[in-house]
């Protein structure tokens, strides 16, 4: 059936916003790629585990620690790991590095519960761990779900003990209890955000006493179990980093298996897509390709593993040193000539809660990689706001490579907002735009993404580096 003149005009002038599944010819590739992503997620629930998995992928694809190189040349593949919680990788390009580099940067940390420094106590013949939540969570979502314990305990003598309990089917799991509805009348009168207090997010860890008729007998029994298994005492928790995450597998979702459900997809989905895009590059890039896996983004990017630290600058300076080109102010010039995709997720439009979004400027699952020209809140507070010229460059890359993309905002103007690491790199003079996968139920224990969007994001990152 021939199109009318008006339909032809609309095709020419309108910005078509269409479901990408209607046009894809490589569904098998999308599903295969998602399988690899799901496996990665199930092995990588914390930032330390993300770095361990990423190092394994990098080294299996020819990347080496930058410390192993005395000098660098085009085609060299390098990485640097910062305190086991952040990582920088690069493929040295053919062009003079002073002309700039192409950066993609994601973060490996996700909202969770951390143990307090003095976590273990007994009350009512139950043993508990006290927690302190990390990042922006809805506290009520973290009760009555299976939780696993991950992290490290470092003794005073420097011995490091890795903990991972609750992921294996033969492991016990843990949970945080809540009131039964029959007795929760006062609780249910509270505002949702106050229904569960932070100090009540206490993990139930045991109930058998060591012996009868002794004080804190259940706590003693738990410490005895931990001492026998790990050789630790209560004081060793003072130098530990123990995290509680959902003991729920990342899985394909839906009768059509078109989606992925899993904990920590903000922002591990962007870590996986940027990392695989980097290691899958077949040719030496023109511009040096740099991949960032940062930490602490969920709490402001502070600390020496967060993006606010100068460790990334040190990594880049070391590249300049080993290329034999470093001189005063060169790093500043490199940054001012560089371009970056801030690889962070976007809020996907949820039809059930559509009133918090402005539909014409919302990201939709299944429509491809999401671009945010700016994040911030209300009057663009805290946003880096990408320049139109750079947005056009990114559009051109995606359109040339037939990559489905959408440009959106994070909710209605006065509803809320959010931030990423974009402004930190923009402060160095780099052209930056946020660019990642739309997500449903962001910051919850079980987030949802589209396999189509994940694959388009991988393709988009690859195209950016190959430009």
C-alpha positions as CSV (number, residue, x, y, z in Angstrom):
1,X,0.0,0.0,0.0
2,X,1.5,3.3,-1.1
3,X,2.0,6.0,1.5
4,X,0.1,9.3,1.3
5,X,1.9,12.6,0.8
6,X,1.3,13.5,4.4
7,X,2.7,10.1,5.6
8,X,5.8,10.6,3.5
9,X,6.2,14.1,4.9
10,X,5.9,12.8,8.5
11,X,8.5,10.1,7.7
12,X,10.8,12.8,6.6
13,X,10.3,15.4,9.4
14,X,9.2,13.5,12.5
15,X,11.6,12.0,15.1
16,X,10.5,8.4,15.0
17,X,10.4,6.7,18.4
18,X,9.9,3.0,17.7
19,X,10.4,-0.3,19.4
20,X,13.8,-1.7,18.3
21,X,12.6,-5.3,18.4
22,X,10.5,-4.5,15.3
23,X,13.6,-3.9,13.3
24,X,16.3,-6.2,14.6
25,X,17.7,-8.9,12.4
26,X,20.2,-10.3,14.9
27,X,18.0,-11.5,17.8
28,X,20.2,-14.5,18.3
29,X,23.3,-12.3,18.8
30,X,21.3,-10.2,21.3
31,X,20.3,-13.2,23.3
32,X,23.8,-14.8,23.2
33,X,25.3,-11.5,24.4
34,X,22.8,-11.3,27.2
35,X,23.7,-14.8,28.4
36,X,27.3,-13.6,28.9
37,X,26.1,-10.5,30.7
38,X,23.9,-12.6,33.1
39,X,26.9,-14.9,33.9
40,X,29.0,-11.8,34.6
41,X,26.4,-10.4,36.9
42,X,26.1,-13.6,38.9
43,X,29.8,-13.6,39.6
44,X,30.1,-9.8,40.3
45,X,27.7,-8.5,42.9
46,X,30.2,-6.1,44.6
47,X,32.7,-3.6,43.4
48,X,35.6,-5.9,44.4
49,X,34.1,-8.8,42.5
50,X,33.4,-6.5,39.5
51,X,37.1,-5.7,39.4
52,X,38.2,-9.3,39.8
53,X,35.8,-10.4,36.9
54,X,36.9,-7.5,34.7
55,X,40.6,-8.2,35.3
56,X,40.0,-11.8,34.2
57,X,38.2,-10.7,31.0
58,X,40.9,-8.1,30.2
59,X,43.8,-10.5,30.7
60,X,42.2,-13.2,28.6
61,X,42.0,-10.7,25.8
62,X,45.7,-9.6,25.9
63,X,45.6,-6.7,28.4
64,X,48.5,-6.4,30.9
65,X,49.2,-4.3,34.0
66,X,50.7,-1.0,33.0
67,X,53.5,-1.8,35.5
68,X,54.7,-4.5,33.1
69,X,55.6,-1.9,30.4
70,X,58.7,0.3,30.3
71,X,57.3,2.1,27.2
72,X,54.1,2.1,25.2
73,X,53.2,2.1,21.5
74,X,50.1,2.0,19.4
75,X,48.1,-1.2,19.9
76,X,49.3,-1.9,23.5
77,X,46.6,-3.0,25.9
78,X,47.0,-1.9,29.5
79,X,45.1,-1.7,32.8
80,X,45.6,-0.3,36.2
81,X,43.7,-1.5,39.3
82,X,43.2,0.9,42.2
83,X,42.9,-0.8,45.6
84,X,40.8,-3.7,44.1
85,X,37.8,-1.4,43.8
86,X,38.3,0.7,40.6
87,X,40.1,0.0,37.4
88,X,41.3,1.9,34.3
89,X,42.0,0.2,30.9
90,X,43.3,1.6,27.7
91,X,44.2,0.6,24.1
92,X,46.9,3.0,22.8
93,X,45.8,4.6,19.5
94,X,47.6,5.5,16.4
95,X,47.1,9.3,16.7
96,X,49.2,11.7,18.7
97,X,47.7,11.5,22.2
98,X,47.8,15.3,22.5
99,X,44.9,15.4,20.1
100,X,42.8,13.7,22.8
101,X,41.4,10.4,23.8
102,X,38.0,8.7,23.7
103,X,36.8,7.7,27.1
104,X,33.9,5.6,28.3
105,X,33.4,5.5,32.1
106,X,31.0,3.5,34.3
107,X,30.8,2.7,38.0
108,X,30.9,-0.8,39.6
109,X,29.3,0.1,43.0
110,X,25.6,-0.3,43.6
111,X,23.2,0.5,46.5
112,X,23.4,-2.1,49.2
113,X,23.8,-2.6,53.0
114,X,27.2,-2.5,54.7
115,X,28.0,-3.9,58.1
116,X,28.8,-1.4,60.8
117,X,32.3,-1.5,62.3
118,X,30.9,-3.2,65.4
119,X,28.1,-5.2,63.8
120,X,27.3,-8.3,66.0
121,X,24.9,-8.2,68.9
122,X,22.3,-10.4,70.6
123,X,18.8,-9.5,71.5
124,X,15.9,-11.7,72.5
125,X,18.0,-14.9,72.0
126,X,18.7,-13.9,68.3
127,X,22.0,-12.9,66.9
128,X,22.1,-9.9,64.5
129,X,24.4,-7.8,62.4
130,X,23.9,-4.1,62.5
131,X,24.0,-2.4,59.0
132,X,24.4,1.0,57.5
133,X,22.8,1.4,54.1
134,X,24.9,2.6,51.2
135,X,23.5,4.8,48.4
136,X,19.9,5.7,47.7
137,X,17.6,2.9,48.7
138,X,14.0,2.4,49.6
139,X,14.6,0.8,53.0
140,X,11.4,-1.2,53.1
141,X,12.5,-3.1,49.9
142,X,15.4,-4.7,51.8
143,X,13.3,-6.5,54.4
144,X,12.1,-10.1,54.0
145,X,14.2,-10.9,51.0
146,X,17.1,-13.4,50.9
147,X,20.4,-11.7,51.5
148,X,24.0,-12.9,51.0
149,X,27.2,-11.7,52.7
150,X,30.2,-10.6,50.5
151,X,33.4,-8.8,51.3
152,X,36.8,-8.9,53.0
153,X,38.1,-9.0,56.5
154,X,41.7,-7.9,57.0
155,X,43.4,-8.9,60.3
156,X,45.8,-6.5,62.0
157,X,48.7,-8.6,60.7
158,X,47.5,-8.0,57.1
159,X,46.0,-11.4,56.4
160,X,43.0,-10.9,54.1
161,X,40.0,-13.2,54.3
162,X,37.4,-13.2,51.5
163,X,33.7,-13.8,52.5
164,X,31.0,-15.0,50.1
165,X,28.0,-16.7,51.9
166,X,24.6,-17.2,50.5
167,X,25.1,-17.5,46.7
168,X,25.8,-21.2,46.5
169,X,22.6,-23.3,46.8
170,X,24.2,-25.2,49.7
171,X,24.9,-22.0,51.7
172,X,22.6,-20.5,54.3
173,X,21.0,-17.2,53.5
174,X,20.1,-14.3,55.7
175,X,17.2,-11.8,56.0
176,X,15.9,-8.7,57.7
177,X,12.6,-9.3,59.4
178,X,9.5,-7.1,59.2
179,X,6.2,-6.8,61.1
180,X,3.3,-8.9,60.2
181,X,0.4,-6.8,58.9
182,X,-1.8,-7.9,61.8
183,X,0.4,-5.9,64.2
184,X,1.6,-3.2,61.8
185,X,-1.2,-0.6,62.1
186,X,1.1,2.1,63.5
187,X,3.8,1.3,60.9
188,X,1.4,1.5,58.0
189,X,0.2,4.9,59.1
190,X,3.8,6.3,58.6
191,X,5.0,7.8,55.3
192,X,6.5,5.1,53.1
193,X,10.0,6.4,53.5
194,X,9.7,6.2,57.3
195,X,8.1,2.8,57.4
196,X,11.5,1.1,58.1
197,X,14.1,3.0,60.0
198,X,17.8,2.7,59.0
199,X,18.7,1.4,62.5
200,X,16.1,-1.4,62.2
201,X,17.8,-2.9,59.1
202,X,19.4,-5.6,61.2
203,X,20.4,-8.9,59.7
204,X,19.2,-12.0,61.5
205,X,22.2,-14.4,61.6
206,X,21.5,-17.1,64.2
207,X,19.5,-18.4,67.2
208,X,21.3,-21.4,68.7
209,X,23.0,-20.6,72.1
210,X,26.5,-21.9,72.7
211,X,25.5,-23.2,76.1
212,X,22.5,-22.6,78.3
213,X,22.6,-20.1,81.2
214,X,25.4,-17.9,80.0
215,X,25.1,-14.3,78.8
216,X,25.0,-13.6,75.0
217,X,25.2,-17.3,74.3
218,X,23.8,-17.0,70.7
219,X,26.3,-14.3,69.9
220,X,29.1,-16.5,71.3
221,X,28.0,-19.4,69.2
222,X,28.0,-17.3,66.0
223,X,31.5,-15.9,66.8
224,X,32.7,-19.5,67.5
225,X,31.4,-20.7,64.1
226,X,33.1,-17.7,62.4
227,X,36.3,-18.3,64.3
228,X,36.4,-22.0,63.3
229,X,35.7,-21.2,59.6
230,X,37.7,-18.0,59.1
231,X,40.0,-17.7,62.1
232,X,38.5,-14.3,63.1
233,X,37.4,-12.8,66.3
234,X,34.9,-10.0,66.9
235,X,37.6,-7.3,66.9
236,X,38.5,-8.2,63.3
237,X,35.3,-6.7,62.0
238,X,36.8,-3.3,62.8
239,X,39.0,-3.7,59.6
240,X,36.5,-5.3,57.3
241,X,34.4,-4.3,54.3
242,X,31.3,-6.6,54.4
243,X,28.4,-5.9,52.2
244,X,24.9,-7.4,52.1
245,X,23.3,-7.9,48.6
246,X,20.3,-9.9,47.4
247,X,20.9,-13.6,47.3
248,X,18.9,-13.7,44.0
249,X,20.2,-14.8,40.7
250,X,20.3,-12.5,37.7
251,X,17.9,-14.1,35.2
252,X,16.2,-13.7,31.8
253,X,12.8,-12.2,32.4
254,X,9.4,-12.5,30.6
255,X,7.7,-15.3,28.6
256,X,9.7,-14.0,25.6
257,X,12.9,-13.7,27.6
258,X,13.3,-10.2,26.2
259,X,14.5,-8.6,29.5
260,X,17.0,-9.2,32.3
261,X,16.2,-9.0,36.0
262,X,18.9,-8.7,38.5
263,X,20.5,-6.8,41.4
264,X,23.1,-4.1,40.7
265,X,22.4,-3.4,37.0
266,X,22.9,0.2,37.9
267,X,25.7,0.4,36.9
268,X,27.2,-3.0,36.2
269,X,25.3,-3.3,32.9
270,X,27.4,-0.4,31.6
271,X,30.6,-1.9,33.1
272,X,30.0,-5.1,31.1
273,X,29.0,-3.4,27.9
274,X,32.0,-0.9,27.9
275,X,34.4,-3.7,28.9
276,X,33.3,-6.1,26.3
277,X,33.2,-3.3,23.7
278,X,36.8,-2.5,24.5
279,X,38.2,-6.1,24.4
280,X,36.3,-6.9,21.3
281,X,37.9,-4.2,19.2
282,X,39.8,-5.9,16.3
283,X,41.7,-2.9,14.9
284,X,44.0,-0.5,16.6
285,X,41.9,2.7,17.2
286,X,42.9,6.0,15.8
287,X,42.5,7.8,19.2
288,X,43.6,6.1,22.4
289,X,40.5,4.3,23.9
290,X,40.2,4.5,27.7
291,X,37.7,2.6,29.8
292,X,36.9,3.6,33.4
293,X,35.3,1.4,36.1
294,X,35.0,3.7,39.0
295,X,33.8,3.2,42.6
296,X,31.7,5.2,45.1
297,X,29.5,6.9,42.5
298,X,26.4,6.0,44.5
299,X,27.7,8.2,47.4
300,X,29.2,11.1,45.5
301,X,32.3,9.6,44.0
302,X,34.4,10.6,47.0
303,X,37.4,8.7,48.4
304,X,40.6,7.4,46.7
305,X,38.7,4.9,44.6
306,X,36.0,7.3,43.6
307,X,36.1,9.5,40.5
308,X,36.8,12.6,42.5
309,X,40.3,11.3,43.4
310,X,43.3,12.0,41.2
311,X,44.2,8.4,40.6
312,X,42.8,8.5,37.1
313,X,45.0,11.5,36.3
314,X,47.9,9.5,37.6
315,X,47.1,6.6,35.3
316,X,46.9,9.0,32.3
317,X,50.2,10.7,33.3
318,X,51.8,7.3,33.5
319,X,50.6,6.6,29.9
320,X,52.2,9.9,28.8
321,X,55.4,9.0,30.6
322,X,55.6,5.6,29.0
323,X,54.8,7.1,25.5
324,X,57.8,9.3,26.1
325,X,55.9,12.5,25.4
326,X,55.0,14.0,28.8
327,X,55.7,17.6,29.6
328,X,54.2,20.3,31.7
329,X,50.5,20.9,31.0
330,X,50.2,18.1,28.5
331,X,47.7,16.2,30.5
332,X,45.5,19.2,30.7
333,X,45.7,19.6,26.9
334,X,44.9,15.9,26.4
335,X,41.8,16.2,28.5
336,X,40.6,19.4,26.8
337,X,40.8,17.6,23.4
338,X,39.1,14.5,24.7
339,X,35.5,13.1,24.4
340,X,33.6,10.9,26.8
341,X,30.5,8.8,27.2
342,X,29.6,8.7,30.8
343,X,28.3,5.2,30.9
344,X,25.5,5.3,33.4
345,X,21.9,3.9,33.4
346,X,18.8,6.0,32.8
347,X,15.4,5.7,34.3
348,X,13.1,3.8,32.0
349,X,9.5,4.8,31.6
350,X,7.3,2.6,33.7
351,X,3.7,2.8,32.5
352,X,2.5,2.0,36.1
353,X,4.2,5.1,37.4
354,X,4.1,7.2,34.2
355,X,3.1,10.4,36.1
356,X,6.7,10.9,37.3
357,X,8.0,11.0,33.7
358,X,7.3,13.4,30.8
359,X,6.6,10.8,28.1
360,X,8.0,12.8,25.2
361,X,11.3,13.0,26.9
362,X,11.5,9.7,28.7
363,X,13.7,6.7,27.9
364,X,11.7,3.6,26.9
365,X,12.9,0.0,27.3
366,X,13.4,-1.6,23.8
367,X,14.2,1.7,22.0
368,X,18.0,1.4,22.3
369,X,20.8,3.1,24.1
370,X,19.8,6.2,26.2
371,X,21.5,9.5,26.0
372,X,21.1,12.2,28.7
373,X,22.3,15.6,27.6
374,X,22.1,16.6,31.2
375,X,21.1,15.1,34.5
376,X,21.0,17.1,37.7
377,X,17.8,18.2,39.4
378,X,15.2,20.9,38.9
379,X,17.0,23.8,37.2
380,X,19.7,21.4,35.9
381,X,21.5,21.8,39.3
382,X,24.7,19.7,39.3
383,X,24.6,18.9,35.6
384,X,27.4,19.1,33.1
385,X,24.9,19.7,30.2
386,X,26.7,18.4,27.0
387,X,27.3,20.9,24.2
388,X,25.1,20.7,21.1
389,X,28.2,20.1,18.9
390,X,29.2,17.1,20.9
391,X,25.7,15.7,21.0
392,X,25.7,16.0,17.2
393,X,29.0,14.1,17.0
394,X,27.6,11.2,19.0
395,X,24.4,11.2,17.0
396,X,26.4,11.0,13.8
397,X,28.4,8.0,15.1
398,X,25.3,6.1,16.1
399,X,23.4,6.9,12.9
400,X,26.3,5.9,10.7
401,X,26.5,2.6,12.5
402,X,22.7,2.0,12.5
403,X,22.6,2.0,16.3
404,X,19.2,2.6,17.9
405,X,19.4,5.5,20.4
406,X,17.1,7.8,22.3
407,X,17.7,11.1,24.1
408,X,15.8,11.6,27.3
409,X,15.6,13.3,30.7
410,X,15.5,11.8,34.2
411,X,11.8,12.4,35.1
412,X,9.7,15.5,35.2
413,X,11.4,18.7,35.8
414,X,10.4,19.3,39.4
415,X,10.0,15.7,40.5
416,X,13.6,14.8,41.4
417,X,16.8,14.2,39.5
418,X,20.1,12.4,39.8
419,X,23.8,12.6,38.9
420,X,26.6,10.6,37.4
421,X,30.4,11.0,37.1
422,X,29.9,13.2,34.0
423,X,30.5,16.5,35.7
424,X,33.8,15.3,37.2
425,X,35.3,14.6,33.8
426,X,33.7,17.7,32.3
427,X,35.5,19.7,34.9
428,X,38.8,18.6,33.3
429,X,37.7,20.1,30.0
430,X,36.4,16.9,28.4
431,X,33.3,16.8,26.3
432,X,30.9,14.5,28.1
433,X,27.4,13.1,27.7
434,X,25.6,10.5,29.8
435,X,25.0,7.4,27.7
436,X,23.7,4.0,29.0
437,X,20.9,1.5,29.4
438,X,17.3,2.4,30.5
439,X,16.3,0.6,33.7
440,X,13.1,-0.2,35.5
441,X,13.0,-0.3,39.4
442,X,16.4,1.4,39.6
443,X,18.1,1.2,43.0
444,X,15.9,-1.7,44.0
445,X,17.1,-5.2,45.0
446,X,15.9,-6.4,41.6
447,X,16.2,-4.1,38.5
448,X,14.9,-4.7,35.0
449,X,16.6,-4.0,31.6
450,X,15.9,-4.9,28.0
451,X,18.3,-7.2,26.2
452,X,17.9,-5.1,23.0
453,X,19.1,-2.0,24.8
454,X,22.0,-3.8,26.4
455,X,23.2,-5.0,23.0
456,X,22.7,-1.6,21.4
457,X,24.7,-0.1,24.2
458,X,27.6,-2.5,23.6
459,X,27.4,-1.7,19.8
460,X,27.3,2.0,20.6
461,X,30.3,2.0,22.8
462,X,32.2,0.0,20.3
463,X,31.4,2.4,17.5
464,X,32.5,5.4,19.7
465,X,35.9,3.9,20.3
466,X,36.3,2.8,16.6
467,X,35.5,6.3,15.3
